[in-house]
Amino acid sequence: MQKAQLKLSDIHDIPKYRELVPELKPEEYQELLESISEFGQRDPIIVNEQGVILDGHHRFAVCRDLSKEVRYEIRTFDNVFLEEIFVIDANLARRQLETYSRVTLLEHQSDLFSEIGKKNISDVVTNSNKARADPNFKEFIKVGPKIDTDKEIAERAKTSKQTATRVKYINNRLKNKGDKKTKRKLELGTYSINRVYTELKNEEKDDDLKSKIAKGEKLTEKELMYKLRLPVRPYDVWNYFKPDPRYGKEYPGQVPAGIIFQTLYFFTRIGNLVVDPMAGGGVVGDVCKIMNRKCLMYDLAPHKDRNDITKLDIGYGLPNECKNADLVFWDPPYYKKKESEYDNPGSISSLSKKGYLESFKEAAEDFRKKGVKKVALLMSDYNDYENESENIFIWDYVRIFENAGWKVVRHIHCDDSPTLIDATFIPKLIEARKLGRLTRSLIIFKNKDLGP
């Protein structure tokens, strides 16, 4: 071992090696900080002859931040490949790593041995073992010939072959996407390997499907929905619990895209015109594009990132371009349920109960006069336990539409998951003898003027 002859200012890290060091979890960093603060630095930092940190990145950073004396040693290697293998081994030996990090490091080590083989460097194992003949590193994993199978990597990482294969896939995808946030969550263990693998696989399928659509490849609607993991649901209960990030921009009360897909499949046809008078984040328009429907979107306050949504106050009626539309999909504010989330003073949520219901009457009459064939109204009951005169139920809306010349042709339940109710709120509901709302209704109306 060579005695260190470097100045403290010469010691530094480089991205190549820094990226091989998984970041500490918050509790690990705090433990290291407290240890060095109280007892000083116990293990030396290992650097090469140029002062590049090979092992001890976190110790060096903590010592520097605490203005503590830094102890370091210089280690020399026969070639850059062995030096990098040393960096990997140091991490594998010293850290309580998540499975993701262990597999990732072993995959990289395997690649390094492959490079060594290509350059015909002799006596790799002997030289590598000499380079690490240090009593401080007794737990180093033995370096042998190139690891060339997922099974071997899995055994050394103490995980399954399937997991090792999934980590390799994840790393390739994350590298192509430049996604460092997900990598960090995997290192910390806040995201599971299986979760990220499934999400990335689905994303890959989506990208492939969109590419085929762009190229004009033909798929039936059933095939399309199946490939989008939104298969046709031929029954009157549709369970879609959360918005789908693939469609629309984030917006208060955003509709799960699955409800739109099913509505378009059962109540419209390819090439039909669909109108969304309260488009929010544009979910309906995005789904129509995928399902090959024409779509006109309007909103009182169009989303800043959607130039395909036209500013419109539905109180003045639909534009003439909406005449004879095949379907109006209408997901209005559910009275005052989300009033605080709508920052536009013109929202119908701000109206009195009488004014709110009057707006539905005017809209229903306007839709009929414009020759709209069907209306899909997504709505839930509004219950005010303190003032029951404010209650509005689904049959109130049905009555308004029927009086305006519409008939109900279908009632579909769009249920939410019980997990969407805050667990801390459930005891309060029980104590108060109140019911949480887990369902909303999709009512399909048909224009009576258009015959049976």
C-alpha angles and dihedrals in degrees: 000000000000120000113245114257099171130113116241089243089060093063114097143141130240128214092243092064098027091061090056090061112083110223118254120256112246092255091048092051091049091050092051092046093052093045095052092041092055105030104019126230111328102179121048122242112246118224136169125240091277092055095254111152112242099170130011104044093149095042090052093049093049094047091049093048091048092044089238125156111267120221116199142166132208119235123192128204135192093237143359092259093060090046091055091046087055090054090052094046091050090057094044092050102043106036135074091226130187114248090253092059094045093052092045092053093046091049089054092046089053090053090052093054088050089055090048090054092050092054093048095233108176131223092016096161095046095049092044092053091048090052091059101040092132127129089220090066104051093136097060114137110246113258114224136153121325115300102232105170135065087228093062092046091049092051093052092044089048094235139102126285089240091056092048090051091049092051090053090052092046093051093051091051095044091049092053091048095043088230108163096159094066091046089054092051090051091051091051093046093238089120120047122228091235093051094051092043092053093047093049093046090052090047090052090051090049092051091048091048093049089049091053091048091050089052090053097249110162123235128170115244090250091052091047095051092045092053089049089054090245101107120187111276108206097193138078100255116075115185110199110149106180140026115270109237090211091072130050132350123281109278138157111277093007112188118237106250091227090071090055093048092052093045092052092046096052102033107031139041135221110289095021121138115246123190126201110190094183101036100167106177095359101255093145092052093050092050092046089054091054092044093047097245126136113243138194115194129194137174139172088233109023116211110263091233096050116080090171093070116086122213109249139155104216088206087080093052133250119305117257090253086073093061114132092006112173094225140006111204106201123186103168127177109285093241108271096341094109098016093130092055095057108079094184111101091210094064115123086233087078093059127097117257090261093049092044094054091042089059089058091050092052092047093048091051092046093050091052094047090050089057096245108172101207138008124204107200116191109198145145134205120269115220124188108185092187095050114024092183086074094059118120121188132194092255089061089064092043091053091051093052094045091052088051094057104273132121128207114244100169142013115200126185114223103195128197126212118262086231088071089073110086106253091223089058096055096077089051091054091049093047092048092044091235130141124233116224114243102160142058130187130240107203118192113206127190125207108250090207089069095063130240 
